């Protein structure tokens, strides 16, 4: 009799340990990092490859683990009930229920799952061979259960076979980046860089190009001395060359080509011709994505392109540096004139030049201003006003207040931005309200 009691008690303890194994295995295998496991599998780690195969058939994996866990829990509860009845009679059912609830909750659920969630990858690799055996042994029962479940759900109009990925891989990566940044695993600069890489396929050249208004160009009708002087005075090494009118770009002059040509002529500028120092222009449509343009730059082994619209009119220029700056932020060298288009006042108010890109403001201040209708903050305000506003007019959007400070002809040159938490009662003027000002 004593031997039977000891055997039953040991069996219950063993089953509780087995239940803990199933619970911990389920948590570790579902929480294991797919990226880390995939990396290990690519490096030839056998157990990592096994974990990948198990996670690929998640339905069979979870079904087998749940089946095993329920079997051992029910068996342990039955043995405990029988054991307690022998000691305490019919009231032993109550004692058995209380004791098993505590034992299963602490040692078969909370404890193993807590360990598994904090050591997910390590435990997943450790338990994968045993869990693989469980999946194989229980596969006939699991398949039967799956058929019953799918049939039942189909009665209610739910078709599990037609399920599709709700999120694209890019969206899943964005979510992971955002989560890691929120939890402190990524600094803001790294988050911005990673997010910008994913955005390269969505951002177009028209969003990052240097507008033709700000492009420094050379007139082919100028004298060679004037052209050389302009090249020397410029902070850029590549300058577009136009003839008759600025829209008619006939080439691009590179400072290195000029130096080579001058050396070849032994410094005799009178023998120098434009044909010797001019490269053929490369025109690209403004609707090209940054990802496509980056690939084109690498293929052509060049860093400079002229951006045109659908009618072939010159819209601006783009360089490899413009694309890289979308990823790593502003790149400056010793010849760049450092100008910032954004100033932050002590009270949190932001003063921005009209040409400041909305994407740059969002990145710098963690804002979420929409750039679907406009690329610059001036365009954003014009879209809000549905006209070109005058200095002093204020507009509201999503808690932000935008006040036009300066305007030059039809261009807004300076805007005062009050983020939501900085808007005071005095600043809450009606949308479109205009103070008495003289037109610019």
N, C-alpha and C positions, 0 to 999 in steps of 0.2 A: 504493500500500500504506500509506504513512504517512498519507495523507488518510483512509483507512478506519479506521485505528487512532485517529486524533484524533476522527473522527466518533463512533466507538463510545465513547470515553472521555467525550466531551461528552454523549452520549446517556445514559450511566450517571449522570453527575452531575445531569442534568436530571431523570431519573426518581427519583433519591433526593430531590431538592428537591420533586418532585410527591408523593412518598410522605409527606414531612414535612408538606406542605400538607394531605393527607387526614387524617393522624394528629392534627395540631393542630386541624383543623376538627371532627373527631369529639369531641375533648375539650372544646373551647370551647362547642359547641352543646349538649352534654349537661350541662355544668357551669354554663351561663349561668343567672342568676337569673330564674326565671319572673316573680317580682314586679317586678323592675326592667324586664324586657323588656315586660311587660304595661303598666306605667306609661308607657313610651315609646311603645308602640303606641297607647294611648289619647290621647296628646298629638299623634298624627299622624305619628310617625316611620315612614317607609315600610319601612326595613330591619328595624325591630323587629317590625312586623307580619309580615314575611316569616319572621323567626326563629320567631315564634309558630306559623305554619303548618307550618314544618318540624318543630318539636318536637311538634306535635299528632299527626303521623304518624311517630312515632319508629321504627317498624319499617322503613318505606321509607327513611327517612333513614340509619339505621345500615347497612341492606343495601346501599344505593348507595355509601356511603363505603367499606365493607369490600370491595366488589367492585372499586372503583377502586384502592384501596390494594393489594389482592392482585395485580391486573393489573400495576401498575407495579413492584412488588417482584419478581414472577416474571420480568418482562421484563428488569429491571436485572440480576438474578442470571444470567440466560441470556447476556446480552451480556458480563457480566464473566467468566463461565466461558469463553466463546469467545475473549475477548481474552487471558486468562491462558494458555490452551492454546497460543495462537500464540507466546507468549513462552517458556513453560516446559515445553511438552509436556503429557503426561498428568498430571503432578504439579500443573499449573496449576489443576486442579479443587479441590485442597486449598487452594491460595493464594486462589483466588477465593472459596471458602466463608468462609475466615477474614476476608478483606478486606471482603466484603459484610456479614458479620455485624457487624463493628465499625462500618462506615459506616451501615448501616440502624439499628442499635441507638442510636448516638449522634445522628446527624443526621436520621434519619427517624422516630424514636420518642421518645427521652428529651428531646432539646432542644426540639422543637416542642410536645410535651405539657406540658413544664414551663412554657414561656412561656404556653401556652393556659390552663393551670389558674390562673395568676396574673393573667391578663388576659381572663377568660372572656367577659364581656359585650362588651368592646371588640372582641375578635377575632371573636366570633359575628356581630356586626353587619357586620364587614368582609368576612367570607367568605360570608355568606348568599346573595348573588346568584349566585356561581359554584357553590356547592353546590346551589342550586336547579336550575341547568342540569344538573348531574351527575345529580341525582335524576330529572329528566325524561328524560334520554338513556338512563339505565340502567333506567328503570322496567319495560320489558318483561321484562328478565332478572331483575330483583329480584322481580317478581310471580311468575315461574316458580319461582324459588328458594323463595319463601314458600309456594307450593302444595306443593312437595316436602317442605319442613320440616314443615308442618302435617300433611301426610299421614303422614309418618314418625312424628311424635309421637303422632298418633291411634292408630297401631298399638300403641303402648305405653300407651294409655288416657289420654293427656294432651290435653285439649281447650282450645286456646289462645283459641278464640272466646268461651268462656264466662267469661273472666277478669273479675274485678270488683275494684274498689278495696278493698284490705285496710284502709286507713286512711281515715277521714272527713277532710274539709278541716280541721275543728277539731283533729283529732289530728295532722295534718301541721303545722299552725301551732304547736301545742304542742311538737312535736318540734323545729321550727326555733328556737323561743324557748329551749328547754332547751339546744340545741346552742350557740347564740350565748352564752348565759350561761356555759356550761362553758368556752367558748373565750375568754371575757373580753370579748365584744362587747357584753354587756349588764350593767349593774350590778344587784344583787339587787332594789333597789326597783322598777326598771323591769320586771324579769322578773315580780315578784309582781303588779304592776298589769296587765300584759298577760295573764298566766295567769288572773287574777281576772275579767277581762272575758269570757274564754272560758267561765268556770265559771258565769256568770250564769244560763244555761239549766238547769243541773243543781242549783244550790243553791236550797232552798225557804225560804219565809218562816219556817217553824218553826225553821230553823237560825240565823237572824239576828235574830229579833224580840226585843223587850224583854218578858220574861215578866211575866205579870199580877202576880206576886208583887212585882215591882219597879216597877210602874206607879203613878205618882202620880195619884190620882183625886179628884173633888169630889163630895160628897154633896149632892143637890138639896134635901134637907130642912134644910140649914144656913141660917143667916140670910145676907142679902146682904152684910152687913159681914164675916162670917167667910169667905164665898166670895171676896170681893175681897181680903181679907188673904192668903188661901191663894194666890191668883193672883200677888200682889205678891211673896210669899216664895218662890215657885217659880222654879227656873232654866229652866223650860220655858214656851214661849209657847202651847202647845195642851194642854189637859187634858180627859180624858173626864169626863162628868157622869153619875152613876148615881142611881137612885131605888129605894128599898125594899131592894135588895141589890146588891152590886158587880157581879153578872153582868148586871144589867138596865141597860145603858148606853143613855141616852136622847138623848145629844148630845155635842158637843165644844165647849168654850169656848176661843176664841182671844183672847189678850190685846189685840190690836188692835181687835177688835169691842167689847171692854169699854171701851177708851178712847174709841172713837167714840160709844158709847151714853152715856157719862158726859158727854162734851162736848155732845151733843145735849140732855141734860137739865140743862145748865148746872151740873153738879156735884151735883144733887139726887139722892142715892142712894135716897131713899124712892120716887121715881118709876121706878126701874130694875127691870125684870123679867127673869127668866131667859130668856124667849122671845126677847127682843131681842138677847141676847148668845150664844145657843146655835145652833150649826150642826147639821144632821142628821148622824148618825154614818154612816160608810161601813165596812161589814163585808166582809172578804175571807177566803177559805179559807186555812188554814195550808199547804196543799199547792201553793199558787201559787208558780211559780218567780220568782226575782228579775228575770229578763228580762221576764216578763209583767207583774209589778208595776211595774217601771220604766216600761213603756209605758203602763200604766193611770194612773200618777201624771201622766205628761206629757199624756195625753188629758183627764183630769179637772181638770188644773191645780191639784192639791192635793198636799200633802206628808205627809198623816197618814191612817192607816187602822187599824181595829181587826181583829185576827186572831182567827178563830173556828175551832173544829174541826168535824168532820162532823155533830155534834149541835147546833151553834150556840152552844156554850159559849165564853165569852171565854177566849182563851189568852194574849193579849198585844197589843202594838201594834207597828206598823212605820212608819217614816218614810222619806222620800227620802234623808235623811242616812244611815240605816242601810245602804242599798244603796250609796251613794257610798263609805262607809267600807269596804265590802267590796273596793272597787277601789283606793282611795288610802290606806287606813289610817285610823287614828283622827283625827277632826276635832274640835277643841276651840275654844271661844270664851271670851271673858272671863268668862262666867257659869258655865261648866262647872267642876264640882269635880273637879280632876285626881286620879284614883285609878288606880293600876296594880294589876292583879290578879296580876302576875308579878314575882318578885324572883330575881335570879341571884346566888348566893353566890360567893365567891372560888374555891372548889374546883370550880365548875361545876354544883353542885346547883341545881335550880330549885324555888322555892317558889311554888305557884300557888293562887289561890283556886278553890274548887270550881266556880264559875260561869264560869271562863275557857273560852272556846270552843276546841275542839281545832284548828279551822282557824287561829285566831290563833297558837297555839303552833307549829303546823307552819310557818306563814309566818315567824314570828320566829326559829325555831331550825333551820329546814330539816329538820324531822322529817317522818316519814311515818306518824304515828299515824292509824288508821282512824277515820273519823267516821260510819260506816254505821249503827252501833248506838246511838250517843249523840252529842249535840251538844257537851256540856261535858265537861271532864276528870273531874268528879265522876261523871257518867253513865258515862263510860268505865270508871272503877274499879268502879262498881257492877255493870256488865256483866261485868267480869272476876271479881268476887267472887260474882256471882249472889245477892247479898244486900247489905244495907247494912252495911258493915264498921265496926268500932270503931277509935278512935285507936290507933295502934301496929301495926296489921296492914299487912303488905306483900304486894305482888303483882308478878309478873314477866310481861312480854310483849315479845317480840322484842328482848331485851337490855336493856329499860328496867326499872327498879324504881320502883314507886309505893307510897309509904308515907302512910297517912292520918294527918294531924297533929291535925286538929280536926273535931268533928262537933257540930252543934246539932240536937237532936231527931233527925229522920230525914234531915237534910241534911248532906252532907260540905262543910265550909267551907274546909278547907286541906289541900293535898296536897304532899308532897315527892317530886320526880321526879329520878331519877338516870339520865342518858343512858347508853347502853352503855359508852362509854369511861370513864365515871366510876364504874361499879359496882366496888366493891372486894370482896375476899373476905369481909370482915366484914359487908358489906351483903347477901350472898347468903343470906338466910333463906328457909326453905321457903314456898311459896305458901300464903297463908292463915294463916301462923303468927301467933299473937297473944301479945303480952306482957301481963303482968298489969296491967290498968287498970280503973278503976271506970267503969261506963257513964256516958255524958254525961247 
